[in-house]
């Protein structure tokens, strides 16, 4: 069977790796955590294919590992940090057209009811 193509290039990984938390080994022992790159590959595979978590290829960590780490990184603000870092880098390179930026509030829930003056 052919090896699945990875989502991340080496250059991309070198830029993302320092932004992810490192997990030291504990003295208590236990099972070793899956490495961040393979977990990120699993998350990206699901997001890019639209497949179910349980359909992850066998060469990636388990679906529950990828899902838990996705949630953990979200709760720690890791995704926001990655986004801000890359956005700042693009801004430094003058690759963003801020004059074309607009606010899209489709993901913000509307408050029920409006003020009388707004009606």
N, CA and C atoms as an extended XYZ file, in Angstrom:
357
Properties=species:S:1:pos:R:3:atomname:S:1:resname:S:1:resid:I:1 pbc="F F F"
N         0.845       -1.175        0.000 N   UNK     1
C         0.000        0.000        0.000 CA  UNK     1
C         0.889        1.237        0.000 C   UNK     1
N         0.558        2.245       -0.801 N   UNK     2
C         1.346        3.474       -0.893 CA  UNK     2
C         1.214        4.286        0.389 C   UNK     2
N         2.287        4.933        0.737 N   UNK     3
C         2.299        5.773        1.936 CA  UNK     3
C         1.462        7.018        1.687 C   UNK     3
N         0.678        7.376        2.668 N   UNK     4
C        -0.148        8.577        2.600 CA  UNK     4
C         0.754        9.803        2.527 C   UNK     4
N         0.413       10.745        1.675 N   UNK     5
C         1.195       11.976        1.568 CA  UNK     5
C         0.952       12.829        2.804 C   UNK     5
N         2.018       13.388        3.361 N   UNK     6
C         1.860       14.240        4.538 CA  UNK     6
C         1.291       15.587        4.127 C   UNK     6
N         0.629       16.215        5.074 N   UNK     7
C         0.042       17.523        4.816 CA  UNK     7
C         1.063       18.645        4.975 C   UNK     7
N         1.991       18.468        5.925 N   UNK     8
C         2.961       19.516        6.241 CA  UNK     8
C         4.298       19.291        5.555 C   UNK     8
N         4.847       20.355        5.005 N   UNK     9
C         6.207       20.279        4.483 CA  UNK     9
C         7.166       20.477        5.654 C   UNK     9
N         8.442       20.196        5.435 N   UNK    10
C         9.437       20.401        6.489 CA  UNK    10
C         9.510       21.869        6.886 C   UNK    10
N         9.428       22.755        5.910 N   UNK    11
C         9.488       24.193        6.197 CA  UNK    11
C         8.298       24.626        7.064 C   UNK    11
N         7.116       24.155        6.714 N   UNK    12
C         5.937       24.486        7.517 CA  UNK    12
C         6.081       23.950        8.937 C   UNK    12
N         6.549       22.712        9.075 N   UNK    13
C         6.687       22.115       10.393 CA  UNK    13
C         7.700       22.875       11.239 C   UNK    13
N         8.799       23.303       10.639 N   UNK    14
C         9.815       24.055       11.380 CA  UNK    14
C         9.263       25.365       11.922 C   UNK    14
N         8.279       25.934       11.257 N   UNK    15
C         7.681       27.187       11.713 CA  UNK    15
C         6.596       26.949       12.758 C   UNK    15
N         5.916       25.811       12.689 N   UNK    16
C         4.829       25.518       13.619 CA  UNK    16
C         5.324       24.863       14.901 C   UNK    16
N         6.334       24.025       14.806 N   UNK    17
C         6.804       23.243       15.955 CA  UNK    17
C         7.074       24.077       17.210 C   UNK    17
N         7.763       25.233       17.108 N   UNK    18
C         8.023       25.997       18.337 CA  UNK    18
C         6.763       26.587       18.972 C   UNK    18
N         5.680       26.638       18.231 N   UNK    19
C         4.432       27.211       18.743 CA  UNK    19
C         3.577       26.196       19.499 C   UNK    19
N         3.939       24.919       19.393 N   UNK    20
C         3.194       23.865       20.078 CA  UNK    20
C         3.853       23.540       21.410 C   UNK    20
N         3.069       23.187       22.413 N   UNK    21
C         3.658       22.865       23.718 CA  UNK    21
C         4.470       21.574       23.674 C   UNK    21
N         5.518       21.541       24.474 N   UNK    22
C         6.341       20.337       24.599 CA  UNK    22
C         5.890       19.599       25.850 C   UNK    22
N         5.868       18.296       25.794 N   UNK    23
C         5.412       17.488       26.905 CA  UNK    23
C         6.571       16.648       27.432 C   UNK    23
N         7.125       17.027       28.568 N   UNK    24
C         8.254       16.260       29.106 CA  UNK    24
C         7.789       14.899       29.622 C   UNK    24
N         8.727       13.969       29.636 N   UNK    25
C         8.439       12.650       30.206 CA  UNK    25
C         8.275       12.799       31.721 C   UNK    25
N         7.361       12.068       32.272 N   UNK    26
C         7.164       12.114       33.721 CA  UNK    26
C         7.901       10.958       34.373 C   UNK    26
N         8.221       11.134       35.632 N   UNK    27
C         8.914       10.078       36.362 CA  UNK    27
C         7.982        8.907       36.644 C   UNK    27
N         6.677        9.171       36.581 N   UNK    28
C         5.703        8.122       36.872 CA  UNK    28
C         5.661        7.068       35.769 C   UNK    28
N         6.253        7.400       34.640 N   UNK    29
C         6.250        6.437       33.538 CA  UNK    29
C         4.967        6.532       32.746 C   UNK    29
N         4.463        5.411       32.358 N   UNK    30
C         3.237        5.406       31.573 CA  UNK    30
C         3.535        5.419       30.087 C   UNK    30
N         2.493        5.491       29.338 N   UNK    31
C         2.597        5.444       27.885 CA  UNK    31
C         3.141        6.773       27.355 C   UNK    31
N         4.015        6.695       26.382 N   UNK    32
C         4.586        7.892       25.774 CA  UNK    32
C         3.528        8.576       24.911 C   UNK    32
N         3.462        9.907       25.008 N   UNK    33
C         2.505       10.664       24.207 CA  UNK    33
C         2.884       10.614       22.732 C   UNK    33
N         1.893       10.644       21.872 N   UNK    34
C         2.158       10.731       20.435 CA  UNK    34
C         2.813       12.075       20.151 C   UNK    34
N         3.725       12.092       19.189 N   UNK    35
C         4.419       13.346       18.909 CA  UNK    35
C         3.475       14.353       18.255 C   UNK    35
N         3.786       15.627       18.479 N   UNK    36
C         2.922       16.706       18.005 CA  UNK    36
C         2.736       16.699       16.494 C   UNK    36
N         3.787       16.385       15.756 N   UNK    37
C         3.669       16.435       14.296 CA  UNK    37
C         2.667       15.416       13.776 C   UNK    37
N         2.745       14.183       14.258 N   UNK    38
C         1.815       13.175       13.753 CA  UNK    38
C         0.381       13.487       14.169 C   UNK    38
N         0.207       14.050       15.364 N   UNK    39
C        -1.136       14.436       15.801 CA  UNK    39
C        -1.660       15.577       14.924 C   UNK    39
N        -0.811       16.565       14.667 N   UNK    40
C        -1.224       17.673       13.810 CA  UNK    40
C        -1.554       17.167       12.411 C   UNK    40
N        -0.776       16.212       11.911 N   UNK    41
C        -1.072       15.601       10.610 CA  UNK    41
C        -2.457       14.949       10.630 C   UNK    41
N        -2.786       14.283       11.735 N   UNK    42
C        -4.103       13.667       11.856 CA  UNK    42
C        -5.223       14.691       11.858 C   UNK    42
N        -5.037       15.764       12.597 N   UNK    43
C        -6.040       16.833       12.643 CA  UNK    43
C        -6.213       17.435       11.251 C   UNK    43
N        -5.105       17.738       10.585 N   UNK    44
C        -5.184       18.317        9.241 CA  UNK    44
C        -5.823       17.358        8.246 C   UNK    44
N        -5.549       16.052        8.405 N   UNK    45
C        -6.144       15.077        7.496 CA  UNK    45
C        -7.666       15.105        7.604 C   UNK    45
N        -8.167       15.137        8.833 N   UNK    46
C        -9.623       15.175        9.021 CA  UNK    46
C       -10.201       16.476        8.472 C   UNK    46
N        -9.543       17.599        8.753 N   UNK    47
C       -10.052       18.890        8.288 CA  UNK    47
C       -10.011       19.009        6.770 C   UNK    47
N        -8.966       18.480        6.148 N   UNK    48
C        -8.832       18.591        4.695 CA  UNK    48
C        -9.723       17.621        3.934 C   UNK    48
N        -9.948       16.451        4.491 N   UNK    49
C       -10.750       15.449        3.776 CA  UNK    49
C       -12.226       15.525        4.130 C   UNK    49
N       -12.539       16.047        5.304 N   UNK    50
C       -13.930       16.069        5.749 CA  UNK    50
C       -14.391       14.706        6.246 C   UNK    50
N       -13.439       13.794        6.413 N   UNK    51
C       -13.770       12.439        6.867 CA  UNK    51
C       -14.065       12.428        8.363 C   UNK    51
N       -14.587       11.310        8.821 N   UNK    52
C       -14.849       11.138       10.247 CA  UNK    52
C       -13.539       10.828       10.965 C   UNK    52
N       -13.498       11.161       12.254 N   UNK    53
C       -12.300       10.891       13.043 CA  UNK    53
C       -11.940        9.410       13.009 C   UNK    53
N       -12.940        8.556       13.061 N   UNK    54
C       -12.653        7.120       13.117 CA  UNK    54
C       -12.097        6.583       11.802 C   UNK    54
N       -12.091        7.400       10.752 N   UNK    55
C       -11.555        6.977        9.468 CA  UNK    55
C       -10.103        7.402        9.250 C   UNK    55
N        -9.447        7.895       10.298 N   UNK    56
C        -8.040        8.291       10.170 CA  UNK    56
C        -7.213        7.113        9.665 C   UNK    56
N        -6.249        7.364        8.778 N   UNK    57
C        -5.373        6.280        8.313 CA  UNK    57
C        -4.611        5.655        9.486 C   UNK    57
N        -4.246        4.402        9.331 N   UNK    58
C        -3.580        3.652       10.393 CA  UNK    58
C        -2.209        4.192       10.755 C   UNK    58
N        -1.547        4.923        9.841 N   UNK    59
C        -0.207        5.432       10.137 CA  UNK    59
C        -0.231        6.713       10.967 C   UNK    59
N        -1.415        7.170       11.329 N   UNK    60
C        -1.561        8.349       12.183 CA  UNK    60
C        -1.980        7.902       13.585 C   UNK    60
N        -1.824        8.784       14.586 N   UNK    61
C        -2.273        8.412       15.939 CA  UNK    61
C        -3.771        8.103       15.952 C   UNK    61
N        -4.229        7.552       17.051 N   UNK    62
C        -5.636        7.157       17.138 CA  UNK    62
C        -6.549        8.381       17.021 C   UNK    62
N        -7.766        8.170       16.547 N   UNK    63
C        -8.709        9.282       16.452 CA  UNK    63
C        -8.933        9.991       17.789 C   UNK    63
N        -9.015        9.222       18.877 N   UNK    64
C        -9.250        9.858       20.176 CA  UNK    64
C        -8.057       10.709       20.598 C   UNK    64
N        -6.835       10.277       20.274 N   UNK    65
C        -5.641       11.066       20.590 CA  UNK    65
C        -5.661       12.382       19.823 C   UNK    65
N        -5.937       12.323       18.532 N   UNK    66
C        -5.976       13.540       17.718 CA  UNK    66
C        -7.076       14.478       18.200 C   UNK    66
N        -8.251       13.931       18.505 N   UNK    67
C        -9.364       14.749       18.960 CA  UNK    67
C        -9.047       15.411       20.302 C   UNK    67
N        -8.506       14.641       21.243 N   UNK    68
C        -8.176       15.203       22.563 CA  UNK    68
C        -7.130       16.302       22.460 C   UNK    68
N        -6.105       16.084       21.647 N   UNK    69
C        -5.052       17.085       21.500 CA  UNK    69
C        -5.602       18.335       20.815 C   UNK    69
N        -6.499       18.156       19.836 N   UNK    70
C        -7.146       19.299       19.193 CA  UNK    70
C        -7.876       20.136       20.234 C   UNK    70
N        -8.635       19.487       21.097 N   UNK    71
C        -9.366       20.183       22.149 CA  UNK    71
C        -8.418       20.833       23.156 C   UNK    71
N        -7.378       20.127       23.523 N   UNK    72
C        -6.390       20.635       24.477 CA  UNK    72
C        -5.720       21.892       23.926 C   UNK    72
N        -5.305       21.854       22.672 N   UNK    73
C        -4.649       23.003       22.062 CA  UNK    73
C        -5.627       24.164       21.917 C   UNK    73
N        -6.889       23.855       21.671 N   UNK    74
C        -7.891       24.921       21.579 CA  UNK    74
C        -8.074       25.595       22.932 C   UNK    74
N        -8.207       24.810       23.987 N   UNK    75
C        -8.388       25.360       25.330 CA  UNK    75
C        -7.179       26.176       25.786 C   UNK    75
N        -5.988       25.799       25.344 N   UNK    76
C        -4.767       26.517       25.713 CA  UNK    76
C        -4.506       27.730       24.821 C   UNK    76
N        -5.324       27.940       23.816 N   UNK    77
C        -5.149       29.081       22.912 CA  UNK    77
C        -4.029       28.891       21.903 C   UNK    77
N        -3.624       27.650       21.682 N   UNK    78
C        -2.527       27.358       20.758 CA  UNK    78
C        -2.897       27.755       19.330 C   UNK    78
N        -4.108       27.420       18.901 N   UNK    79
C        -4.527       27.739       17.528 CA  UNK    79
C        -4.540       29.240       17.299 C   UNK    79
N        -5.016       29.982       18.290 N   UNK    80
C        -5.033       31.441       18.184 CA  UNK    80
C        -3.610       31.972       18.084 C   UNK    80
N        -2.696       31.397       18.861 N   UNK    81
C        -1.299       31.812       18.813 CA  UNK    81
C        -0.662       31.545       17.462 C   UNK    81
N        -0.953       30.382       16.885 N   UNK    82
C        -0.425       30.053       15.561 CA  UNK    82
C        -0.963       31.030       14.531 C   UNK    82
N        -2.252       31.279       14.594 N   UNK    83
C        -2.887       32.193       13.643 CA  UNK    83
C        -2.279       33.588       13.751 C   UNK    83
N        -2.137       34.095       14.980 N   UNK    84
C        -1.570       35.434       15.185 CA  UNK    84
C        -0.110       35.505       14.722 C   UNK    84
N         0.649       34.461       14.965 N   UNK    85
C         2.056       34.446       14.550 CA  UNK    85
C         2.178       34.511       13.036 C   UNK    85
N         1.412       33.690       12.346 N   UNK    86
C         1.483       33.700       10.885 CA  UNK    86
C         0.909       34.976       10.301 C   UNK    86
N        -0.117       35.516       10.929 N   UNK    87
C        -0.689       36.777       10.467 CA  UNK    87
C         0.326       37.907       10.619 C   UNK    87
N         1.034       37.945       11.752 N   UNK    88
C         2.061       38.970       11.973 CA  UNK    88
C         3.197       38.824       10.961 C   UNK    88
N         3.574       37.578       10.661 N   UNK    89
C         4.639       37.341        9.686 CA  UNK    89
C         4.229       37.827        8.301 C   UNK    89
N         3.006       37.555        7.909 N   UNK    90
C         2.522       38.043        6.611 CA  UNK    90
C         2.447       39.564        6.580 C   UNK    90
N         2.069       40.156        7.705 N   UNK    91
C         1.997       41.614        7.783 CA  UNK    91
C         3.391       42.229        7.650 C   UNK    91
N         4.394       41.636        8.306 N   UNK    92
C         5.771       42.130        8.203 CA  UNK    92
C         6.277       42.065        6.765 C   UNK    92
N         5.818       41.089        6.026 N   UNK    93
C         6.228       40.925        4.630 CA  UNK    93
C         5.357       41.747        3.681 C   UNK    93
N         4.452       42.542        4.236 N   UNK    94
C         3.516       43.371        3.456 CA  UNK    94
C         2.708       42.529        2.478 C   UNK    94
N         2.330       41.336        2.930 N   UNK    95
C         1.550       40.444        2.075 CA  UNK    95
C         0.070       40.462        2.412 C   UNK    95
N        -0.323       41.360        3.334 N   UNK    96
C        -1.734       41.494        3.684 CA  UNK    96
C        -2.247       42.828        3.167 C   UNK    96
N        -3.404       42.801        2.574 N   UNK    97
C        -4.038       44.034        2.113 CA  UNK    97
C        -5.064       44.485        3.132 C   UNK    97
N        -4.608       45.225        4.142 N   UNK    98
C        -5.512       45.620        5.227 CA  UNK    98
C        -6.652       46.507        4.743 C   UNK    98
N        -6.469       47.189        3.621 N   UNK    99
C        -7.554       48.018        3.094 CA  UNK    99
C        -8.710       47.162        2.586 C   UNK    99
N        -8.470       45.880        2.404 N   UNK   100
C        -9.501       44.966        1.921 CA  UNK   100
C       -10.099       44.111        3.026 C   UNK   100
N        -9.735       44.376        4.260 N   UNK   101
C       -10.222       43.582        5.383 CA  UNK   101
C       -11.651       43.998        5.711 C   UNK   101
N       -12.467       43.028        6.027 N   UNK   102
C       -13.828       43.308        6.459 CA  UNK   102
C       -14.184       42.384        7.605 C   UNK   102
N       -15.154       42.793        8.376 N   UNK   103
C       -15.592       41.985        9.513 CA  UNK   103
C       -16.767       41.121        9.070 C   UNK   103
N       -16.677       39.860        9.350 N   UNK   104
C       -17.740       38.913        9.029 CA  UNK   104
C       -18.288       38.388       10.339 C   UNK   104
N       -19.488       38.752       10.661 N   UNK   105
C       -20.069       38.381       11.947 CA  UNK   105
C       -21.028       37.204       11.833 C   UNK   105
N       -20.913       36.402       10.792 N   UNK   106
C       -21.840       35.283       10.641 CA  UNK   106
C       -21.663       34.234       11.722 C   UNK   106
N       -20.518       34.228       12.405 N   UNK   107
C       -20.275       33.234       13.439 CA  UNK   107
C       -20.585       33.759       14.833 C   UNK   107
N       -20.998       35.014       14.940 N   UNK   108
C       -21.319       35.608       16.238 CA  UNK   108
C       -22.824       35.515       16.443 C   UNK   108
N       -23.265       34.923       17.541 N   UNK   109
C       -24.702       34.806       17.758 CA  UNK   109
C       -25.339       36.172       17.993 C   UNK   109
N       -26.505       36.366       17.421 N   UNK   110
C       -27.223       37.627       17.603 CA  UNK   110
C       -27.959       37.598       18.931 C   UNK   110
N       -28.012       38.740       19.567 N   UNK   111
C       -28.768       38.866       20.811 CA  UNK   111
C       -30.251       38.872       20.455 C   UNK   111
N       -31.049       38.249       21.282 N   UNK   112
C       -32.483       38.224       21.001 CA  UNK   112
C       -33.063       39.602       21.272 C   UNK   112
N       -33.835       40.044       20.345 N   UNK   113
C       -34.470       41.354       20.492 CA  UNK   113
C       -33.519       42.472       20.158 C   UNK   113
N       -34.059       43.600       19.816 N   UNK   114
C       -33.252       44.778       19.509 CA  UNK   114
C       -33.785       45.937       20.314 C   UNK   114
N       -32.948       46.936       20.483 N   UNK   115
C       -33.393       48.132       21.196 CA  UNK   115
C       -34.538       48.784       20.426 C   UNK   115
N       -35.331       49.497       21.120 N   UNK   116
C       -36.449       50.167       20.488 CA  UNK   116
C       -35.943       51.135       19.432 C   UNK   116
N       -34.858       51.815       19.709 N   UNK   117
C       -34.313       52.779       18.747 CA  UNK   117
C       -33.749       52.106       17.508 C   UNK   117
N       -33.387       50.821       17.582 N   UNK   118
C       -32.817       50.113       16.443 CA  UNK   118
C       -33.891       49.537       15.517 C   UNK   118
N       -35.113       49.489       15.985 N   UNK   119
C       -36.174       48.884       15.171 CA  UNK   119
C       -36.644       49.787       14.069 C   UNK   119
